[in-house]
Amino acid sequence: HAGDFFCDQSFTRSQFGSLLRAVQVACFQSVICTTIVRMSEVPTVPSEVKLSKKELRKLNRGMDKLSTDDHPQELPVVIVDGDGGLESATTAYGMLPLHQSQYKKGPDFVDLKDVAQEGYVDQYIWIRGRLHRSRMKGKLCFFVVRFQDYRIQNVLSASEHTPKEMLAFVAGIPKESIIDVYGCVKKSPVLIEGCNPDTIEIHCERVYVVSAALPTLPLQIEDAMRPEDDETLDTSHFEVQSRVHQDTRLDNRYIELRTPVNQAIYRVEAGCVRFFMDYLTKAGFVNIQTPKMISAASEGGANVFKVSYFSGSAYLAQSPQLYKQMAIAADFGRVFTVGAVFRAEDSNTHRHLTEFVGMDIEMAFKNHYHEVVDLIADMFVNMFKGLQREFASEIDTIRKQYKSEPFQFLEPTLRLEYREGIQMLREAGWDLGDLDDLTTPAEKFLGRLIKQKYGTDFYILDKFPLDIRAFYTMPHPTEKEFSNSYDFYMRGEEIMSGAQRIHDPALLTERALHHGVEIEKIKSYIDAFRYGCPPHAGGGIGLERVTMLFLGLDNIRKTSMFPRDPKRLTP
């Protein structure tokens, strides 16, 4: 803008030199210079020209503005490749320098989700987002800027102030680049397909590249917005007709996560955690943190990750179980924790991970372990209601890509005894005994039977056989082959396993030996109950599985941001 400022001014050579130095400082602080202004090109000016006091004040104000440390509201001159020099058109577009937080002040950007508000129509604004797509059409360039689930159409029109070179520059920006756009918000005469909001567009005057993407992407966002195996989906509105399979998606997760459906999934998942924590906090629970490296397998068995620990070895915790119970023995009364859980299960199924987020509960009770079961059931109902109430838009976005039936649940939650579930399967033709463990196919089939009979996707099975439960599970008082234990199910798949815990050290030792657990390695755990401990119960919930089943998704890797399974340790 310096040329515009002094083209009609009169000043001395000394003043001109000061102004030129200020311009140079501003340029080098603010832009990438690929065109050098040669001194031979600077016009000759008279050695002495008188200025009025008003003109001098105007000049000084301009110089002060150019030398300020604050970033101007409108971005500075950007010199682009080519022979354009400092022509006015080249200041409206180009590459910005590496952003190193050089300035504390700058343009006031408007979030894409807010642009459609009435107050912005016919107003000039700045936005920042990703270049989703662009196309040239005669003297027009249309391009869509995207951020999260919001996509806004922008229009460039060739004119005296907007040359075709600017249109070509914008059309050549690689997809997924981060760009800044300045322009006027206008009501669109028609609905704009594929945009959200679809009633407005921005008539652009400036476009700058903040961070350029590579020209060739490992996967196209438009393709990632389609399910990899849904042949029935209407794909007529997508530009590219190519399916992206799960491994490709996961290998390039940092790109695939940009899609609207992934943005929605992880907001819903964050909601699950929030409703879980809020409900329990209001119910008097204390949020605790437990060790993830332990001296013995917390669940017994061989499905543990062994790691070196100085001169010895340790294990990654399969659950925070032992430490939740110690907290109850320490009179915390009600505790919960949210954290990583590790399972060395060589299981490449749709619902297993080697690392997942566990949401665990432990609670002392006065009379019966059903006090705990009822509280957990109420917590889940509160969570489901909250998700349906506060995340309706996200759920709708997810269902547009991954078709599913709305999640259904009852109040109060349906609770059946384990033997009742076995009987329902027998009546449907399954050959099962009362003490047999349920396989995954049997669980899913039972879920369908319960949905048909009771109209719910969410239910509890109570009183499991003792021998198929963890060593710390309390036996039933009168039916010795059964236990005070329970599982919660969603759409026929288990999402929480729980039980009343053994708080008697002698019985706990007996059950640990029965399960092959080395007593010496859990000595501190058993000792915690030698000095008195109230009756208590709890359970462990898999966050990714809850999210997957609530949304009706087909694979837990869709609800784990960076999943870990037997075949995947990156990214």
N, C-alpha and C positions, 0 to 999 in steps of 0.2 A: 504493500500500500504506500510505500515511500514515494514512488513516482507520482501517484495521485496527489500526495500531500504537497510536494514542492514544485510541481509542473508549472504552477502559475505564481510562484513566490519569487521574490528578489532577495538575495542575501550575499554575504561576502564569501570569498573562497574558504576562509577559516571556518565559518559557520557551516558551509557545505561539507567540509571535511569532517567536522564533528558529527553531523547528521549521517554521513556515509559510514563512519565507524560504528555508530549506534545500530544502523541497519545490519552491518556485518555481524556484530555481536548477537543480535536477535536471530539472524539466520542460522549461525553456527550453533546456537543454543537450542533451536527449535526444529530444524529440518535437516534432511539429507540433501546436500547440495551436489548436483551432478552437472550443473552449468556454471562456469566461472565468469564472472563479470570482469572483463579486462579493462584496465584503466584507460586504454586508448579509446574505449567506447564511451567513456564519460564525457558528456558535452562540456565544451569550454564555457566558462561563465565570466562575467566581468570581474576584475580584481576588486572593485569597490562599488557597491550599490547601496544606497541608503534605504533603510526599512523604517516604516512607521512604528510607533510604540505598540500599536495593536498587532501588527504583523510579527514583531519580535516576541510578544507574549504567546502568540499562536505557535510560533516556531519552537519556543522553549517548552510549551506544553506537549507538543508532538515528540520532542526529543526525550522528555521525561517519561512519556508513555512507552517509547521504544526501549528504553533502558531499564524498565521496571523488572523486578524479580518475579512478579506474578505472571502466570500464564494468561494471555488475553482471552476474553470470552469467545471470540471467534479465532479459530486456529490460524497460525501465521502463514506467510507465503510458503508454498511448497513448490520447489523447482523440480520438474520431472525430466526424464530422459528426452533428448531431442533438441531441436534448435529453437524452441519457443522462448528461451531466455526468460525475461521477467514480464512477458505479456500477461495481461490480466486473466486470460482464460486458463493459463497453466497454474494459477494460484488456487483453483477450485477443485483440484484432484491430485492424487499422487500417493507416494509411499511416505508414511510418517517415520521418524527416527525411532530407534529402539526405546521403548518406554522404560525409563529408569527412575521414575518418580521425580523428575526434574522440577516439577512445579506443584505447589500445593493447591493452586486455584486453576480453574479451567472452565470449559463449557459445562452448563448444567444439562445433564442427559436425562431424558425421559424414558422410563421403563416401557418396553413394548406392550406390556399388559395394560398400561395406562393411556396409551396413545388415543384409543377410541373415545375417551371421555370428551364430553361436549366442549369443555373449556379449551381444548387444544385445536379444535377445528378452526381453520384459517389462521393459525398461529405458526410461527417458525420455531422449530425445535431441533435438538440434536438427539440422535439415537445411536446405539452401538449394538451390534449383533453379528451373526454369521451370514455370509452370502450363501443363501440356500440354492438359488438358481438365477440365471439371467438370460435375456435374449434380446437381440436387435431386431427392430422392425422399421425399416425406412429411416426416418429421422427421429425415431423413438427408441429408447432402451428401457426395457422393463426388468426389474430385478427384485427379488424377495429377500428381505432380511429376517432372519430367524433367531429367536432365543427361547430355549425351553419349548413350551407348547404354543408360542405366539409367532405368527408369521405375517409380515406387513409388506404389501407391494409398494415399490418405489418407482417413480417415472422420471426419466431424463428426456428432455426434448431439445433437439439441436436448434440453436438460435444464435443471435449476435453475440450473446454472452456465454453460450454453451456450444462450443464447436464439436464437430463430429469426432475429433480426436479424444475428447472426454468420454463420449459414448463408447468408443472403441476400447478405451482404457478400462472402463467399468465392465464392459462385456468380457474383457480378457482376464478379469480377476478370478483366480481359482476358487472353485466352490469350497466352502467351509472356512474361508479366510475371515478374520475378524475385521470389520470395517466400521468407520464412523460416517454418518450421513447427516447432512443439514438440509432442511427444506421446509416447505409449508404443508401442513396437514389439510387435506381436502376430502370432502365427502365424495364417494365414488357413485357414479350414476347407476351402476349395476353391482350386484354382489360379485366379489372376486373369488373365484373358485380356488380352493386350496389354501386360503389365507384365514388367519384368525388374529385380529378382527377382519371381517370381510366387507365392511361398509366404508372403509376409509383407505386412502393412499397418500403417499408423501411425494410432492413435486419437488425434486431435488435440485439443489444449487451447488452442493459440495459433497464429495465422496473421497475419503481417505482410507488407505489400507493400514491398519494397526499391526496386524500379524498375518502374514500370507501363508496359506496352506500349500503343500506340494501340489503340482498340477494333476497328478494321478493319485487317486484315493484307493486304499485297499478294499474298500466297499463303498457303495453309493448309499447315502442316507435314504433316498427314495426306496431302494431295495430293502434296506434294514427296517423300513416301516411296514414291511409285509411279513407275515408269518412264514416260516420256512417250509411248512408242509400243508398249508390250507389251500387245496385246489379249488375250493368253492368260493373263495373271496373275490369280490368284484375289484379288479385291478385296473379298470379302464382309465382312472384318473392319475395313474402313476406314469412318470416319464420313461422309466427303464423297467423292462420286463425280465428280471433276473432274480432268481431265488438265492438268498444268502443262508447257508446252513449254519448250524449251531457252532461248530468249531471255528468257522471264519468269524462269526460274531464275537466269540469269546477271545479269539486271538487279537482282535482289534476292538476290545471292549471300550476303550476311551473314546472311540468314534461312535460305536453303536449305542452307547449310553446317552448320546445327544438326542435320540429320537423321542418324540412326544410320549410314546408308550412307556419307555424306560423312565423318563422323567416322572410320569404318573405312578409307576409301580413303586419307585423308591420314596415317593411322598406318602403313599399309602402305608408302606412299611414303616416309615418314620412315625406315622400316626399310630400304628400298632404299639410301638414302644411307648409313645407319649401317653396313650390311654391306659396302658398297663401300669406305668409308673404313677400317673396321677391318681388312679383309683386306689392303688395300694397305699400311697402316701396319705391320702385322705382317710384311709382305714387304719392308720396308725402304724404302718410298716416302716422299717428303717432300711435305707438303701446301703448295702455293704459291698465291699470289694474283697474277693477271695484269691488265694494264690493259684497260678496256672501251672507252676512246677511243683510237683509233689513227690513224696518218697515211695508211694505204692499206688497201684491202680485203684482209683476211687470207686469203680463199678465192679471190680474183680474181672477175671478173664484175661485174654491175651490181646484185646483190641486197643492197645495203648501205644503211643509213640514214646520210645525210649530215647533219652538224650544224655549226653555226657554232662556231668556236673562236678567240676574240679577233679578230685581223685576218685569219685564214684560215678553214680548214674542217677537219673531222675526220670520222671514221667510227665508228659503233658496231661493236664487234668481232663478226664472224661466228663466231669461235672463238678460243680462246687458243693456237692452233696455233703461231704464230711464237715466242711467248714460252716455251712448253713446250720447244721445241727449243733456244732460247737457254739455258735452264736446264741442258739436257743438255750443251751446249757449255761450260757453266761447271762441269762435273764434279759435278752433283748426282746423276747416275746414274739415279735413279728418282724421278719426280715425278707428282703428280696434282693436280687442282684441280676445285672445284665452284663454279659461278657462272652468272650470266645470259649468254645468247647471243642475238644479234639477227639476224634474217633478214628482209630486205625483200622477201619473196616474196608476191605477190598471189595467194595460193592458199587458197581457202576449202574445204579438204578436212577429212576427219575426223581427219587425223593431223598437220597442219601448224599451227604457231603462229609469230607474228612475234617473240615473246620466249619462251624456254624455259630450263630449267636444264640446263646441260651438265656432264657428269661426264667429265673428260678425263684420259687417261693418256699418259705418255711414258716410255720405258725404253731405256737402252743395253743392247745385247746383245753376246755374244762371237762367235758363229758364224753363226746363222741367225735371220731374223726370226720364225720359228715359235716361238722361245723366248718371244717376247712374246705371240704368238697363244695359245699353250698356257696362259700365266699368266692372260690375260684370260678365257679359257674357264673355267678353274678358279675364278676370282673369281666369275663368273656362277653357276656350279653351287653354290658356297658361299652366294651370295645367295639362290638359289631354295630351297635346303634350309632356310636360316634363316627365310625368310618362311613356308614351310609349317609349320615347327616352332613359331615364336613368334607367328604371327599367324593361327592356324587359326580362332579365334573371329571375327576381323574379316573374313577371307575368307568364312566362312559367312554373316555378315551381308550382305555385298555380293552373294553369289550368290542370296540370298533375294529381292532386288529385281532384280538384273540376272543373268539365267540365263547360265551359261557352263560349258564343260567344264574340268575341272582341267588345269592346265598340266603338260605332260610334257616330260622331258628325259633325255638319256643321259649316262652316264659311261664312257669319255671322250666329249666332245662330238663329234657328227658333223661332219666337215669334207669338203666336196666342192670340186673345182675349178670355176671359173666355166663352163668348157666342158661339164662333166658336167651342170650345171644346164640349160644351153642344150639339150643332147641330150635330157634328160628331157622338156623342153617340146616339142621337135620330134617326139618319139615320141608325144606326146599331141595332135599336130596343129597346133602353133604354127609359123609360118614365121619363123624367126630365124637370123641369121648368128652366127658365133663372136664377132664384135666388136660386135654390137648391144647397146645399153643395154637393161636390163630396165625395162619400164613397170610401174606399180603393179599393174595386173591380172595381168601376167605373174608378178610376184613372188608375189602371193597364190595364183595357181594352182600355182606351183612349191611353195609351202608346203604345199598340200593333197596334192600328189603325194609329197612327202617324208614327210609324216605317214602316208600310206597305206603307203609302202614301208618306212620305218624306224621308225615309231612315236614320233616326237619332234616337238615344237613349236619346238625350239631347235637351230640349226645354223649352220655357217659356210660361206660361199662364198669361195674363195681364187683369186688370180691373175686379177684383172679386166683388161680391155683398158686400155692405158695412156692412150689419148686421152679416156676418160670419167672420168679421175681428176684430182685437184688437181695444180697445177704442181710441188709439192714431192714427188711420189710417185716412188720409185725404180723405174726400168725393170727388167724381168726380165733376168737376165744373158745368156740365150741366145735367148729368144723376144722380140724387140724390140717386137712389137705388144702385149705383155702387161706386167704390172707386179707388183711385190711388194706387192700390196694385198689387202684382205679386207673383207668385211662380215659382221656378225653379225645373225641373223634370229630373230624370235619370231612364231610363228603366221603366217608368210609375209610379215612386214613388217620392213624394216631398222631396227635399233635402235642400231647402231654401225658407223661407217665408219672404217677404219684402213689403215695402210700402213707399210712401211719408208720413211723420209724420205731425201731426197737430202742428204748431208752434204759434198758436193764443191761449192765455190762456182762453178766454171766450168759444171758440168752444171746446177746450180740456176739460174744466170743464163740459160742456154739454154732451159730448160723454162719459166721465167717469161716470157721473150719470146714463146715459142710460144703461151702462154695470154693474151697481151696485157697482162701486168702491167707497169706502169711501174717500171723498175729503180730509179730515183732514190728512189721512195717506199718501197722495201723494202731500201735500201742497208744500213741497220744490221743487218737480218736476214741478208743475205748475208755481210756482214763478220764476223758471229759464227762463220762456218765457215772463215774465212781463216787462223785460228790453231790449227787442229786440232780435230776433233770426232769422237767415237766413233760407230760405226754405231748407229742407234737406230730405234725404231718405236713406234707408239702408236695411239690412236684416240679418238674423241669419241662419248659416249653421251648420248642424250636421255632424261632422267629421266622426264618425263611419258609418253613413249611406252613405256618399259619397264614402268611401272606399269599403263598402259592394257592392254597386251598380256598381261602376266602375269595380270591379273584378267579378261581376256576382255571388256573394255568396248568399246563401239562408237564412242567419240568422245574425242579427247584433251582436250577441254574439261572432261570429267568428272574429269581428273587434274591440271588446272591450277587452283589455288585462285582466281586472278583472271586468267583467260586474256586474251591479247592476240592478235588476228588482224586481217586487213585491215579488218574492220568494227567492231571493238570496242576501245575505249581506256578504258572505264570499266566497273564501278567500280574 
